[in-house]
């Protein structure tokens, strides 16, 4: 696991992702400060939509990157020589991906909330701090599961581009296919992920309770991760 932490600390991709999220957060805060909407709801909906979406997509990309790093850099044999237990290699990667994404999502949510509150105060608008915090921090569960989904598709595709493409199709398109099956849309990944965040924060409408949403999201993550994990264990990797 220390090797995975070192990769996150010293390789450029995590820094670029963090920089992009920081830039987006500053842009959203600056836009609210300059435009100064008079509708208090805008100070919740705008940062929620922009920042939450960016966090989820960044988490997906980060999960794919960590899963495919050795494949794309050609260092897989070196990694397996240092640690022959393939389960430990994947477990270390997945744990680091989830922990880093959770910490990053909370940090971005806190920064976005602070800048939004500053913009609202400057405009003389009184906003509900609880709704703002719930909207932004509620993105953390979805980001964590998106990282797991990206990790799984990265293992399946074994390439960054392929993993990201599969992940985006899953997040943005797959739920639409399930909607054609009566009742299935209530248990789609997107619905369960949204319900999980809403149940935790207590804000927003839900279809499923907390227990069902949590179990459902974990089940979807297992379904996505299991094929690539099994293939990694059984394949003759070169």
MARVO-537386 format. One line per field, with one value per atom (N, C-alpha, C, CB): residue number from 0; atom name; x, y, z. Coordinates in pm, whole numbers, plus 50000, padded with zeros to 5 digits. Glycine has a CB too. Layout:
BEGIN
k NUM|...
a CA|...
xx X|...
yy Y|...
zz Z|...
END
This chain:
BEGIN
k 0|0|0|0|1|1|1|1|2|2|2|2|3|3|3|3|4|4|4|4|5|5|5|5|6|6|6|6|7|7|7|7|8|8|8|8|9|9|9|9|10|10|10|10|11|11|11|11|12|12|12|12|13|13|13|13|14|14|14|14|15|15|15|15|16|16|16|16|17|17|17|17|18|18|18|18|19|19|19|19|20|20|20|20|21|21|21|21|22|22|22|22|23|23|23|23|24|24|24|24|25|25|25|25|26|26|26|26|27|27|27|27|28|28|28|28|29|29|29|29|30|30|30|30|31|31|31|31|32|32|32|32|33|33|33|33|34|34|34|34|35|35|35|35|36|36|36|36|37|37|37|37|38|38|38|38|39|39|39|39|40|40|40|40|41|41|41|41|42|42|42|42|43|43|43|43|44|44|44|44|45|45|45|45|46|46|46|46|47|47|47|47|48|48|48|48|49|49|49|49|50|50|50|50|51|51|51|51|52|52|52|52|53|53|53|53|54|54|54|54|55|55|55|55|56|56|56|56|57|57|57|57|58|58|58|58|59|59|59|59|60|60|60|60|61|61|61|61|62|62|62|62|63|63|63|63|64|64|64|64|65|65|65|65|66|66|66|66|67|67|67|67|68|68|68|68|69|69|69|69|70|70|70|70|71|71|71|71|72|72|72|72|73|73|73|73|74|74|74|74|75|75|75|75|76|76|76|76|77|77|77|77|78|78|78|78|79|79|79|79|80|80|80|80|81|81|81|81|82|82|82|82|83|83|83|83|84|84|84|84|85|85|85|85|86|86|86|86|87|87|87|87|88|88|88|88|89|89|89|89|90|90|90|90|91|91|91|91|92|92|92|92|93|93|93|93|94|94|94|94|95|95|95|95|96|96|96|96|97|97|97|97|98|98|98|98|99|99|99|99|100|100|100|100|101|101|101|101|102|102|102|102|103|103|103|103|104|104|104|104|105|105|105|105|106|106|106|106|107|107|107|107|108|108|108|108|109|109|109|109|110|110|110|110|111|111|111|111|112|112|112|112|113|113|113|113|114|114|114|114|115|115|115|115|116|116|116|116|117|117|117|117|118|118|118|118|119|119|119|119|120|120|120|120|121|121|121|121|122|122|122|122|123|123|123|123|124|124|124|124|125|125|125|125|126|126|126|126|127|127|127|127|128|128|128|128|129|129|129|129|130|130|130|130|131|131|131|131|132|132|132|132|133|133|133|133|134|134|134|134|135|135|135|135|136|136|136|136|137|137|137|137|138|138|138|138|139|139|139|139|140|140|140|140|141|141|141|141|142|142|142|142|143|143|143|143|144|144|144|144|145|145|145|145|146|146|146|146|147|147|147|147|148|148|148|148|149|149|149|149|150|150|150|150|151|151|151|151|152|152|152|152|153|153|153|153|154|154|154|154|155|155|155|155|156|156|156|156|157|157|157|157|158|158|158|158|159|159|159|159|160|160|160|160|161|161|161|161|162|162|162|162|163|163|163|163|164|164|164|164|165|165|165|165|166|166|166|166|167|167|167|167|168|168|168|168|169|169|169|169|170|170|170|170|171|171|171|171|172|172|172|172|173|173|173|173|174|174|174|174|175|175|175|175|176|176|176|176|177|177|177|177|178|178|178|178|179|179|179|179|180|180|180|180|181|181|181|181|182|182|182|182|183|183|183|183|184|184|184|184|185|185|185|185|186|186|186|186|187|187|187|187|188|188|188|188|189|189|189|189|190|190|190|190|191|191|191|191|192|192|192|192|193|193|193|193|194|194|194|194|195|195|195|195|196|196|196|196|197|197|197|197|198|198|198|198|199|199|199|199|200|200|200|200|201|201|201|201|202|202|202|202|203|203|203|203|204|204|204|204|205|205|205|205|206|206|206|206|207|207|207|207|208|208|208|208|209|209|209|209|210|210|210|210|211|211|211|211|212|212|212|212|213|213|213|213|214|214|214|214|215|215|215|215|216|216|216|216|217|217|217|217|218|218|218|218|219|219|219|219|220|220|220|220|221|221|221|221|222|222|222|222|223|223|223|223|224|224|224|224|225|225|225|225|226|226|226|226|227|227|227|227|228|228|228|228|229|229|229|229|230|230|230|230|231|231|231|231|232|232|232|232|233|233|233|233|234|234|234|234|235|235|235|235|236|236|236|236|237|237|237|237
a N|CA|C|CB|N|CA|C|CB|N|CA|C|CB|N|CA|C|CB|N|CA|C|CB|N|CA|C|CB|N|CA|C|CB|N|CA|C|CB|N|CA|C|CB|N|CA|C|CB|N|CA|C|CB|N|CA|C|CB|N|CA|C|CB|N|CA|C|CB|N|CA|C|CB|N|CA|C|CB|N|CA|C|CB|N|CA|C|CB|N|CA|C|CB|N|CA|C|CB|N|CA|C|CB|N|CA|C|CB|N|CA|C|CB|N|CA|C|CB|N|CA|C|CB|N|CA|C|CB|N|CA|C|CB|N|CA|C|CB|N|CA|C|CB|N|CA|C|CB|N|CA|C|CB|N|CA|C|CB|N|CA|C|CB|N|CA|C|CB|N|CA|C|CB|N|CA|C|CB|N|CA|C|CB|N|CA|C|CB|N|CA|C|CB|N|CA|C|CB|N|CA|C|CB|N|CA|C|CB|N|CA|C|CB|N|CA|C|CB|N|CA|C|CB|N|CA|C|CB|N|CA|C|CB|N|CA|C|CB|N|CA|C|CB|N|CA|C|CB|N|CA|C|CB|N|CA|C|CB|N|CA|C|CB|N|CA|C|CB|N|CA|C|CB|N|CA|C|CB|N|CA|C|CB|N|CA|C|CB|N|CA|C|CB|N|CA|C|CB|N|CA|C|CB|N|CA|C|CB|N|CA|C|CB|N|CA|C|CB|N|CA|C|CB|N|CA|C|CB|N|CA|C|CB|N|CA|C|CB|N|CA|C|CB|N|CA|C|CB|N|CA|C|CB|N|CA|C|CB|N|CA|C|CB|N|CA|C|CB|N|CA|C|CB|N|CA|C|CB|N|CA|C|CB|N|CA|C|CB|N|CA|C|CB|N|CA|C|CB|N|CA|C|CB|N|CA|C|CB|N|CA|C|CB|N|CA|C|CB|N|CA|C|CB|N|CA|C|CB|N|CA|C|CB|N|CA|C|CB|N|CA|C|CB|N|CA|C|CB|N|CA|C|CB|N|CA|C|CB|N|CA|C|CB|N|CA|C|CB|N|CA|C|CB|N|CA|C|CB|N|CA|C|CB|N|CA|C|CB|N|CA|C|CB|N|CA|C|CB|N|CA|C|CB|N|CA|C|CB|N|CA|C|CB|N|CA|C|CB|N|CA|C|CB|N|CA|C|CB|N|CA|C|CB|N|CA|C|CB|N|CA|C|CB|N|CA|C|CB|N|CA|C|CB|N|CA|C|CB|N|CA|C|CB|N|CA|C|CB|N|CA|C|CB|N|CA|C|CB|N|CA|C|CB|N|CA|C|CB|N|CA|C|CB|N|CA|C|CB|N|CA|C|CB|N|CA|C|CB|N|CA|C|CB|N|CA|C|CB|N|CA|C|CB|N|CA|C|CB|N|CA|C|CB|N|CA|C|CB|N|CA|C|CB|N|CA|C|CB|N|CA|C|CB|N|CA|C|CB|N|CA|C|CB|N|CA|C|CB|N|CA|C|CB|N|CA|C|CB|N|CA|C|CB|N|CA|C|CB|N|CA|C|CB|N|CA|C|CB|N|CA|C|CB|N|CA|C|CB|N|CA|C|CB|N|CA|C|CB|N|CA|C|CB|N|CA|C|CB|N|CA|C|CB|N|CA|C|CB|N|CA|C|CB|N|CA|C|CB|N|CA|C|CB|N|CA|C|CB|N|CA|C|CB|N|CA|C|CB|N|CA|C|CB|N|CA|C|CB|N|CA|C|CB|N|CA|C|CB|N|CA|C|CB|N|CA|C|CB|N|CA|C|CB|N|CA|C|CB|N|CA|C|CB|N|CA|C|CB|N|CA|C|CB|N|CA|C|CB|N|CA|C|CB|N|CA|C|CB|N|CA|C|CB|N|CA|C|CB|N|CA|C|CB|N|CA|C|CB|N|CA|C|CB|N|CA|C|CB|N|CA|C|CB|N|CA|C|CB|N|CA|C|CB|N|CA|C|CB|N|CA|C|CB|N|CA|C|CB|N|CA|C|CB|N|CA|C|CB|N|CA|C|CB|N|CA|C|CB|N|CA|C|CB|N|CA|C|CB|N|CA|C|CB|N|CA|C|CB|N|CA|C|CB|N|CA|C|CB|N|CA|C|CB|N|CA|C|CB|N|CA|C|CB|N|CA|C|CB|N|CA|C|CB|N|CA|C|CB|N|CA|C|CB|N|CA|C|CB|N|CA|C|CB|N|CA|C|CB|N|CA|C|CB|N|CA|C|CB|N|CA|C|CB|N|CA|C|CB|N|CA|C|CB|N|CA|C|CB|N|CA|C|CB|N|CA|C|CB|N|CA|C|CB|N|CA|C|CB|N|CA|C|CB|N|CA|C|CB|N|CA|C|CB|N|CA|C|CB|N|CA|C|CB|N|CA|C|CB|N|CA|C|CB|N|CA|C|CB|N|CA|C|CB|N|CA|C|CB|N|CA|C|CB|N|CA|C|CB|N|CA|C|CB|N|CA|C|CB|N|CA|C|CB|N|CA|C|CB|N|CA|C|CB|N|CA|C|CB|N|CA|C|CB|N|CA|C|CB|N|CA|C|CB|N|CA|C|CB|N|CA|C|CB|N|CA|C|CB|N|CA|C|CB|N|CA|C|CB|N|CA|C|CB|N|CA|C|CB
xx 50082|50000|50087|49906|50203|50292|50336|50415|50352|50390|50280|50419|50154|50043|50033|49911|50056|50054|50164|50071|50281|50393|50358|50520|50288|50249|50155|50181|50062|49968|50041|49858|50142|50213|50306|50294|50370|50478|50448|50598|50349|50318|50229|50250|50238|50169|50018|50221|49962|49819|49733|49782|49757|49676|49687|49716|49806|49823|49744|49971|49746|49669|49520|49698|49473|49332|49294|49299|49378|49352|49353|49456|49446|49454|49330|49581|49283|49163|49041|49138|49027|48915|48924|48911|49046|49064|49029|49209|49071|49041|48891|49112|48823|48679|48607|48625|48651|48590|48607|48651|48726|48750|48666|48899|48653|48573|48427|48585|48373|48233|48215|48190|48308|48300|48310|48408|48404|48420|48298|48545|48240|48121|48004|48081|47985|47879|47907|47864|48034|48072|48047|48219|48079|48065|47919|48151|47850|47712|47617|47668|47645|47565|47417|47587|47376|47233|47151|47210|47028|46939|46856|46846|46855|46781|46870|46734|46834|46919|46942|46856|46845|46858|46974|46732|47011|47122|47254|47133|47265|47388|47403|47394|47299|47306|47311|47184|47223|47211|47331|47086|47385|47496|47622|47527|47672|47791|47764|47841|47641|47610|47623|47469|47564|47569|47711|47478|47780|47914|48016|47958|48024|48129|48103|48141|47977|47947|47974|47801|47936|47962|48111|47896|48186|48332|48398|48392|48352|48408|48385|48348|48264|48232|48313|48082|48322|48398|48547|48375|48599|48740|48768|48780|48674|48689|48693|48576|48606|48606|48740|48493|48791|48918|49032|48946|49030|49135|49134|49120|49015|49006|49059|48863|49025|49078|49229|49015|49280|49424|49502|49456|49456|49529|49521|49474|49410|49396|49482|49250|49502|49570|49714|49494|49763|49894|50004|49927|50008|50114|50098|50116|49974|49952|50002|49801|49970|50007|50155|49925|50218|50359|50454|50384|50398|50480|50558|50576|50511|50583|50511|50600|50419|50341|50427|50235|50520|50605|50690|50696|50737|50816|50732|50873|50606|50516|50489|50383|50463|50432|50556|50368|50672|50794|50813|50917|50786|50798|50688|50793|50569|50457|50383|50359|50420|50360|50212|50436|50164|50023|49937|50001|49870|49793|49673|49746|49615|49505|49550|49447|49670|49722|49751|49848|49800|49826|49697|49890|49592|49466|49398|49372|49405|49344|49410|49355|49542|49613|49574|49763|49564|49526|49384|49536|49291|49151|49133|49061|49196|49184|49240|49258|49356|49416|49325|49556|49270|49181|49060|49135|48998|48878|48910|48811|49020|49056|49094|49172|49174|49215|49095|49319|49006|48888|48798|48809|48780|48697|48755|48685|48886|48950|48941|49096|48966|48959|48819|49007|48718|48580|48540|48484|48579|48546|48618|48583|48743|48819|48760|48965|48724|48666|48529|48653|48450|48320|48334|48244|48431|48453|48496|48559|48587|48632|48519|48750|48441|48328|48224|48263|48198|48103|48150|48076|48278|48333|48326|48475|48363|48359|48216|48427|48124|47983|47926|47900|47959|47913|47969|47953|48095|48157|48083|48304|48050|47979|47840|47968|47772|47637|47641|47571|47739|47753|47782|47864|47869|47903|47780|48013|47691|47570|47457|47523|47478|47374|47261|47320|47290|47189|47207|47198|47099|47103|47067|47004|47161|47136|47138|47242|47076|47072|47203|46950|47286|47415|47399|47495|47293|47271|47243|47155|47161|47131|47256|47020|47335|47457|47556|47522|47577|47669|47621|47686|47491|47436|47453|47288|47428|47440|47583|47392|47680|47819|47880|47901|47864|47922|47849|47921|47724|47651|47708|47509|47801|47865|47972|47927|48017|48127|48094|48163|47975|47946|47946|47812|47889|47889|48029|47804|48115|48253|48328|48327|48307|48374|48332|48344|48202|48155|48199|48003|48207|48255|48400|48239|48480|48620|48628|48695|48539|48536|48493|48442|48393|48347|48459|48223|48528|48640|48750|48696|48778|48879|48841|48896|48714|48669|48678|48527|48633|48640|48784|48555|48870|49011|49072|49088|49037|49087|49032|49050|48909|48850|48917|48698|48932|48986|49139|48943|49204|49351|49415|49405|49340|49393|49316|49384|49382|49311|49194|49407|49216|49110|48990|49162|49017|48908|48832|48961|48904|48839|48752|48941|48802|48724|48599|48810|48615|48501|48393|48546|48433|48336|48270|48405|48349|48294|48193|48403|48222|48129|47999|48193|48011|47890|47806|47926|47872|47800|47731|47898|47802|47746|47639|47856|47659|47574|47469|47658|47491|47402|47330|47481|47400|47347|47213|47447|47198|47072|46954|47081|46980|46873|46820|46921|46909|46865|46781|46985|46820|46744|46603|46818|46586|46454|46349|46463|46391|46296|46244|46361|46307|46263|46177|46385|46049|45961|46017|45822|46031|46080|46231|46027|46303|46448|46514|46505|46450|46512|46528|46429|46445|46455|46582|46332|46641|46760|46880|46731|46874|46989|47100|46949|47221|47334|47311|47464|47266|47247|47144|47205|47030|46926|46972|46799|47038|47085|47193|47138|47282|47387|47329|47486|47230|47164|47091|47066|47022|46950|47046|46869|47163|47261|47304|47383|47340|47380|47267|47429|47147|47033|46994|46912|47004|46972|47074|46966|47200|47305|47291|47444|47262|47253|47115|47292|47014|46878|46815|46878|46871|46820|46791|46922|46677|46643|46550|46768|46480|46387|46462|46283|46407|46468|46363|46535|46408|46322|46345|46347|46473|46511|46564|46618|46548|46601|46752|46539|46810|46956|47016|46997|46959|47015|47011|46938|46896|46883|46978|46737|46989|47078|47223|47061|47264|47403|47434|47429|47348|47371|47368|47264|47276|47266|47389|47144|47441|47562|47681|47593|47695|47804|47790|47807|47667|47644|47684|47496|47646|47685|47837|47620|47902|48049|48113|48100|48059|48112|48092|48044|47975|47947|48046|47803|48082|48176|48320|48167|48358|48497|48531|48526|48438|48467|48524|48343|48470|48525|48672|48443|48707|48845|48938|48855|48890|48970|49001|48897|48896|48914|49008|48779|48993|49080|49225|49033|49246|49380|49446|49374|49368|49422|49459|49324|49381|49395|49474|49260|49493|49559|49710|49527|49768|49915|49958|49965|49990|50017|50161|49988|50180|50314|50339|50331
yy 49880|50000|50127|50000|50118|50235|50273|50207|50172|50201|50279|50070|50244|50315|50457|50240|50475|50611|50695|50605|50633|50707|50749|50620|50664|50698|50819|50578|50817|50929|51058|50899|51047|51167|51224|51134|51138|51187|51189|51104|51115|51117|51237|50985|51288|51415|51407|51467|51294|51288|51329|51149|51279|51325|51475|51251|51531|51676|51753|51716|51707|51773|51768|51709|51654|51639|51732|51493|51736|51825|51971|51803|52006|52143|52179|52162|52086|52112|52132|51997|52050|52066|52198|51949|52234|52361|52478|52375|52469|52576|52589|52551|52476|52479|52538|52339|52499|52551|52702|52484|52751|52895|52966|52924|52905|52966|52978|52884|52870|52874|52982|52736|52988|53091|53230|53070|53250|53381|53421|53383|53324|53352|53397|53228|53330|53370|53508|53267|53534|53663|53777|53662|53752|53856|53874|53822|53762|53770|53810|53637|53762|53794|53769|53939|53643|53615|53661|53464|53699|53742|53626|53853|53514|53396|53314|53310|53297|53220|53076|53218|53021|52883|52863|52840|52970|52961|52934|53088|52980|52961|52817|53058|52740|52597|52514|52555|52545|52461|52472|52497|52594|52611|52538|52761|52563|52489|52339|52544|52303|52161|52090|52142|52149|52087|52082|52162|52194|52201|52121|52346|52144|52083|51934|52152|51896|51755|51673|51739|51725|51653|51640|51725|51747|51742|51643|51882|51640|51546|51403|51569|51373|51236|51192|51223|51279|51244|51232|51348|51319|51311|51182|51432|51142|51017|50897|51000|50900|50792|50784|50813|50897|50901|50856|51043|50898|50859|50708|50934|50652|50507|50431|50467|50476|50413|50425|50477|50543|50567|50475|50712|50460|50377|50229|50397|50188|50048|50015|50018|50112|50084|50134|50145|50190|50254|50160|50308|50041|49946|49895|49828|49880|49836|49940|49807|50067|50173|50208|50296|50189|50225|50107|50282|49988|49869|49822|49896|49852|49815|49705|49937|49633|49533|49421|49476|49371|49261|49305|49211|49429|49479|49484|49619|49527|49534|49395|49601|49298|49163|49090|49083|49132|49075|49125|49113|49252|49308|49255|49460|49232|49179|49073|49293|48946|48839|48815|48710|48852|48829|48931|48841|48885|48977|49035|48905|48959|49013|49133|48906|49124|49235|49356|49192|49333|49444|49520|49393|49446|49512|49573|49413|49504|49558|49690|49457|49694|49817|49931|49796|49901|50005|50055|49950|49963|50003|50083|49880|50039|50112|50253|50036|50266|50398|50486|50386|50428|50505|50558|50418|50473|50515|50618|50394|50599|50692|50829|50636|50829|50956|51031|50931|50959|51023|51078|50924|51002|51051|51180|50943|51180|51300|51417|51271|51390|51496|51553|51445|51465|51511|51601|51392|51564|51645|51779|51570|51778|51903|51998|51873|51945|52030|52082|51952|51997|52040|52153|51922|52139|52243|52374|52199|52366|52486|52550|52453|52468|52521|52586|52411|52524|52582|52715|52487|52722|52848|52960|52828|52932|53036|53078|52986|52981|53014|53101|52885|53069|53150|53291|53085|53302|53433|53515|53418|53450|53519|53562|53430|53474|53508|53624|53386|53622|53730|53862|53698|53859|53980|54037|53950|53948|53994|54028|53887|54005|54034|53934|54170|53811|53707|53609|53633|53578|53482|53344|53523|53250|53116|53018|53076|52903|52798|52721|52702|52739|52672|52520|52717|52472|52328|52268|52297|52336|52287|52289|52371|52396|52406|52296|52544|52276|52172|52034|52178|52010|51879|51854|51870|51957|51941|51908|52067|51979|51960|51835|52082|51819|51701|51573|51719|51589|51471|51408|51507|51479|51423|51320|51533|51318|51228|51081|51252|51030|50888|50851|50853|50939|50912|50912|51013|50998|51003|50875|51126|50827|50705|50586|50678|50574|50462|50479|50451|50603|50626|50585|50774|50606|50561|50410|50610|50340|50194|50147|50137|50215|50181|50203|50266|50318|50343|50240|50482|50201|50098|49968|50075|49931|49807|49810|49778|49919|49927|49942|50046|50002|50007|49868|50092|49782|49644|49566|49573|49596|49526|49570|49553|49701|49753|49745|49897|49758|49758|49872|49626|49976|50097|50216|50089|50330|50447|50492|50562|50502|50549|50456|50565|50326|50229|50227|50090|50234|50234|50356|50226|50473|50596|50591|50719|50542|50532|50440|50482|50323|50230|50291|50098|50359|50421|50528|50478|50611|50718|50661|50812|50555|50491|50436|50376|50376|50321|50431|50242|50539|50647|50727|50740|50751|50845|50781|50935|50655|50593|50470|50555|50390|50259|50268|50187|50368|50383|50401|50501|50463|50483|50352|50569|50255|50125|50054|50038|50068|50003|50060|50016|50184|50247|50178|50393|50100|50028|49901|49992|49864|49747|49797|49660|49762|49814|49785|49752|49890|49877|49876|49753|49849|49838|49973|49776|50082|50213|50252|50320|50194|50225|50166|50172|50068|50001|50018|49853|50118|50148|50209|50244|50205|50262|50410|50243|50484|50628|50659|50692|50589|50613|50575|50535|50461|50416|50509|50272|50554|50646|50778|50670|50829|50953|50934|51000|50822|50794|50783|50664|50725|50711|50848|50632|50937|51071|51147|51148|51137|51209|51156|51201|51025|50967|51008|50815|51016|51054|51200|51030|51286|51430|51473|51511|51391|51427|51533|51475|51555|51656|51589|51773|51623|51569|51449|51530|51422|51310|51178|51330|51072|50940|50839|50896|50737|50625|50507|50584|50489|50377|50429|50289|50350|50384|50372|50297|50414|50415|50276|50473|50176|50041|49985|49948|50001|49950|50023|49966|50155|50233|50192|50382|50177|50139|50001|50143|49903|49767|49765|49670|49842|49844|49903|49922|50014|50075|49980|50209|49919|49823|49707|49770|49659|49548|49586|49505|49706|49752|49762|49888|49813|49824|49686|49898|49590|49453|49393|49363|49417|49365|49419|49401|49547|49609|49564|49761|49556|49527|49379|49570|49291|49147|49089|49073|49120|49057|49092|49098|49219|49259|49206|49409|49202|49148|49001|49166|48924|48781|48758|48715|48837|48824|48855|48916|48957|48993|48879|49119|48810|48701|48580|48660|48555|48430|48444|48375|48565|48585|48568|48724|48534|48532|48673|48425|48753|48895|48915|48976|48999|49025|49175|48964
zz 50000|50000|50000|50121|50064|50065|49924|50153|49838|49700|49629|49625|49656|49592|49644|49615|49772|49829|49767|49983|49747|49686|49543|49685|49470|49333|49333|49264|49428|49437|49474|49542|49559|49605|49499|49729|49420|49336|49186|49359|49140|48997|48965|48954|48844|48811|48802|48683|48761|48734|48853|48692|48974|49088|49113|49214|49092|49112|49007|49106|48882|48778|48809|48640|48855|48888|49003|48925|49106|49219|49175|49330|49087|49038|48956|48952|48875|48795|48884|48697|48987|49080|49156|49178|49197|49267|49176|49318|49050|48955|48933|48823|48916|48895|49016|48865|49135|49257|49266|49381|49233|49233|49128|49210|49010|48903|48945|48773|49006|49052|49158|49107|49253|49357|49300|49460|49205|49143|49061|49055|48991|48910|48999|48828|49110|49203|49262|49315|49289|49346|49247|49389|49119|49017|48975|48895|48950|48903|49016|48843|49138|49257|49235|49297|49217|49198|49318|49175|49292|49400|49455|49351|49385|49430|49522|49308|49650|49742|49696|49879|49622|49576|49480|49510|49407|49313|49384|49231|49506|49582|49633|49699|49616|49649|49521|49736|49427|49307|49215|49231|49198|49104|49151|49086|49273|49317|49330|49449|49368|49381|49247|49437|49143|49011|48956|48914|48959|48899|48977|48889|49106|49187|49208|49321|49234|49256|49131|49299|49015|48890|48866|48771|48890|48869|48965|48889|49089|49186|49141|49325|49097|49057|48935|49027|48834|48714|48745|48603|48830|48868|48944|48954|49030|49104|49010|49205|48909|48809|48739|48706|48693|48621|48711|48567|48837|48930|48954|49063|48969|48987|48869|49013|48749|48627|48623|48500|48651|48644|48737|48680|48860|48956|48917|49097|48858|48817|48696|48786|48607|48481|48477|48367|48586|48585|48540|48723|48597|48559|48416|48656|48372|48233|48135|48208|48162|48067|48073|48094|48189|48203|48180|48340|48167|48143|48264|48033|48384|48506|48584|48596|48519|48590|48646|48498|48565|48612|48730|48499|48728|48840|48968|48806|48952|49068|49124|49029|49036|49082|49134|48971|49092|49149|49293|49062|49314|49449|49541|49444|49488|49566|49483|49611|49500|49417|49446|49439|49564|49599|49524|49754|49421|49336|49410|49211|49501|49580|49662|49672|49720|49800|49713|49874|49592|49500|49471|49369|49435|49400|49522|49333|49635|49756|49796|49871|49790|49823|49730|49816|49602|49506|49533|49362|49555|49573|49702|49575|49810|49937|49923|50049|49861|49843|49756|49779|49649|49561|49638|49443|49718|49790|49898|49853|49970|50077|50020|50161|49914|49853|49797|49741|49731|49674|49784|49586|49891|50002|50061|50111|50086|50141|50044|50176|49916|49817|49802|49684|49802|49788|49905|49778|50026|50143|50139|50271|50094|50087|49984|50053|49867|49762|49806|49630|49871|49920|50022|49982|50112|50212|50147|50314|50050|49981|49902|49888|49832|49755|49844|49675|49959|50053|50108|50166|50140|50192|50091|50236|49967|49863|49833|49736|49833|49807|49918|49794|50042|50154|50147|50286|50104|50087|49982|50049|49869|49761|49807|49637|49881|49928|50028|49993|50117|50215|50145|50316|50043|49968|49898|49866|49852|49782|49879|49684|50007|50105|50103|50082|50059|50050|50166|49914|50232|50343|50289|50458|50296|50246|50363|50139|50341|50442|50438|50420|50540|50543|50545|50665|50609|50615|50479|50708|50399|50264|50177|50199|50189|50110|50147|50129|50276|50321|50279|50473|50293|50256|50107|50294|50026|49881|49840|49810|49897|49857|49920|49896|50050|50115|50078|50266|50032|49986|49861|49960|49795|49675|49710|49591|49835|49874|49854|50018|49897|49874|49726|49934|49642|49499|49440|49428|49492|49444|49481|49501|49603|49647|49561|49795|49538|49454|49309|49461|49261|49124|49109|49086|49215|49211|49201|49336|49275|49268|49128|49375|49072|48938|48836|48900|48847|48756|48772|48780|48895|48921|48851|49073|48864|48801|48650|48841|48589|48443|48395|48393|48478|48442|48436|48542|48531|48529|48410|48660|48372|48257|48127|48250|48109|47984|47978|47965|48095|48104|48027|48054|48006|47943|47997|47786|48016|48071|47985|48088|47854|47766|47765|47626|47755|47753|47884|47722|47996|48126|48147|48236|48107|48122|48034|48086|47910|47819|47876|47681|47924|47983|48107|48020|48189|48308|48277|48391|48177|48139|48083|48037|48004|47952|48067|47853|48164|48279|48360|48369|48387|48468|48396|48513|48265|48194|48104|48113|48063|47964|48018|47842|48097|48135|48208|48223|48294|48368|48273|48464|48158|48060|48005|47948|47984|47937|48043|47899|48169|48276|48290|48408|48247|48260|48175|48223|48075|47991|48060|47858|48171|48247|48363|48298|48367|48473|48613|48460|48693|48830|48844|48888|48735|48744|48769|48618|48722|48737|48885|48663|48970|49114|49175|49188|49108|49161|49069|49182|48983|48898|48983|48783|48931|49005|49034|48927|48935|48953|49060|48822|49058|49157|49297|49122|49308|49440|49495|49430|49406|49449|49497|49336|49423|49464|49596|49356|49610|49734|49852|49720|49829|49937|49988|49890|49897|49937|50004|49818|49950|50007|50145|49913|50162|50293|50398|50284|50359|50454|50496|50393|50399|50429|50476|50307|50448|50487|50399|50627|50282|50189|50055|50172|49996|49866|49876|49791|49767|49763|49744|49651|49799|49785|49743|49917|49674|49636|49729|49490|49768|49853|49987|49784|50091|50220|50225|50326|50337|50350|50335|50484|50402|50397|50255|50492|50188|50050|49957|50000|49972|49886|49906|49912|50031|50060|50006|50211|50033|49984|49831|50040|49773|49627|49560|49584|49614|49558|49570|49628|49687|49706|49607|49851|49588|49495|49352|49498|49309|49175|49162|49144|49265|49262|49252|49387|49327|49321|49183|49428|49125|48991|48888|48948|48903|48808|48834|48816|48962|48996|48980|49139|49011|49016|48886|49052|48768|48647|48622|48527|48633|48611|48718|48605|48843|48953|48929|49088|48892|48865|48748|48838|48645|48529|48566|48416|48651|48694|48770|48781|48853|48932|48847|49036|48742|48667|48539|48634|48490|48360|48371|48304|48259|48248|48210|48142|48310|48287|48245|48413|48146|48093|48090|47951
END
